């Protein structure tokens, strides 16, 4: 086997895996969304829910191929998940400061809008943490799956001697 053959695509189609993922993925996605939506008041929470949502995408990639999944779930969508989560987290914290409280002091929502402080926590849990975790899990997987190939070396770097 030549050195260039080891960098090829290792995807092999398996009807068992593809069928299993088609059956299981809707349930894992639903369970991840359930944990995320009930993150503030039940065990589990948005971190675990976001991780399950991200792993559902990984299951799809294992079943149907990494490159087709990467094309289906564009990089801008994954970056949008993480950016949107961070934006919601910071916006909620800055809103409490703008209303006269401390960063993420949800009681200011009660005093100003008459809504329970629970909704501030929900904004952080569902809108912030779940999106960030799902996006980071997917990003790390795609970055790891891309790997390192000799063609990706930066210009100007000398090639390392193969005698080492």
N, C-alpha and C positions, 0 to 999 in steps of 0.2 A: 504494500500500500504506500503510495507516495505521500509526501508531506502535504500536498495541496488537497488530497482526498479527505483529510481529516477535518477540513473546514467547511465541508458541504452541509446541506440540510439533512438532519437526521430524522425527519418526520416520516412515520410510516402510518398508513391509514388502517384503523382497526374498527370494524363495524360494532364490536362489543363495546369499546370505549365510547365511540360516537353516540350509540344508542343510549348508553348509561348516562352520559352527560346531558343528552337531550331530555331525559326523564328527570334527572336530579337537579339540574341548573335552575329551573323555575322555583323549586322548593327552597334551595339554598339562598337564592336571591330574595325570596319572600321572607325567609327567616332573618336574613341580614337587615332587610328594611324594617321588620318588626322590632328587632333589637335596637336599631337606630332611633326609631320613632318613640320607643318607650325607654330611652336611655336615661332619662332624668329620674324616673320613679320605679324602675325595676332592676333587678340584678342583670348583669350583662352589660348593657350600655352601648353607647355609640362607638366606642373604640372597637369592641368586639363585632358590632354590627358592620362597621366600615371594613374591618378585616375580612369578614365573611363575604361581603359584596365584592371586595377586591379579589378574593380567592375564587369566586365564581367566574370571574373573567379569566383567571389562570386555568381553571378547569376547561373552559372553552378553548383556550390556546393549546392545551395539551391534546384535546380531542380533535380539533380541526386545523391545527398548525399555528405556529407562532406568527409567521409572516402574514397569513390571511387575517388573523386576529388583530395584528398591529395595523394593517390597512383598514380594517373595519372600525377599530377604535382609534381614531386619529390622535396624534400627539397633542393637538390643540385641545381636544376634549379632556385628556388626562391632566394637562396643565391647567385647564379651566376648573377642574374639580378641586385641585389643591389651592389655586388662587382664590376661587370662590369661597372655600372653607376658611382660609385665612382672613379674607375680607369680611365675612360674616362675623367671625370671632372678634376682630379688631373693631368693627363697626358697633357691635353690641357693647363692648367695653367703653368705647368713646361716647356712645349715646348716654351711658350712665354718668360719665363725667360731665357731659353737656347739660344734663338734668340736675347737676349739683351734688352728685354722689362721688364715690370712689370708683376706680376701674372695676367693672363687673359687679357693682353693688346693686343687685336687682331690686332692692326695696325702693329705689327711686322710680321704678316703673309703677309701683303701687301708688305712691304719692302723687305722681304726675298724671298718669293715664287711668288709674283705678283698676288696673289689671293685676292679677296675681304675679308675684315674683317668679313663679313657676315658668312663665313664658320666656323670661330671660334665659333661664337655664335650658329650656328646650331649644332656643335659638342657638346657643353654644353647642349643645350636644348634637342636635340633628343637623343644623346648618354648618357648624364648624368642624367638629371632631370627626364625624362620620365621613364627610367629604374628603378631609385631609388624609385620613388613614386609608381609605379606599384608593385615592389617587397615588399615594406613596407606595402602597403595596404593588399596584399595577406598574408604576414607573420603575421600581426596583427590579421587578421581574423582567420587564422588557430590556432594561439596561444589562442585566446579568445574561439574558438570553442572547443579546447581541455579541457578547464576548469580545475577545481581542483577536484580530487577525493581522498578519503582517502588512496587509494593504492599508491598514488604518494608522500607520506610523505617521507622526508629524513630519513635515518637511524640515530639512536641516539637521535631523538627528542621524548620526551614523549608525549603520547596521551593526548589531552586536555580533561578534565573532561566534561561529558555530562550534568552535573548538572548546569553549568553556564548559 
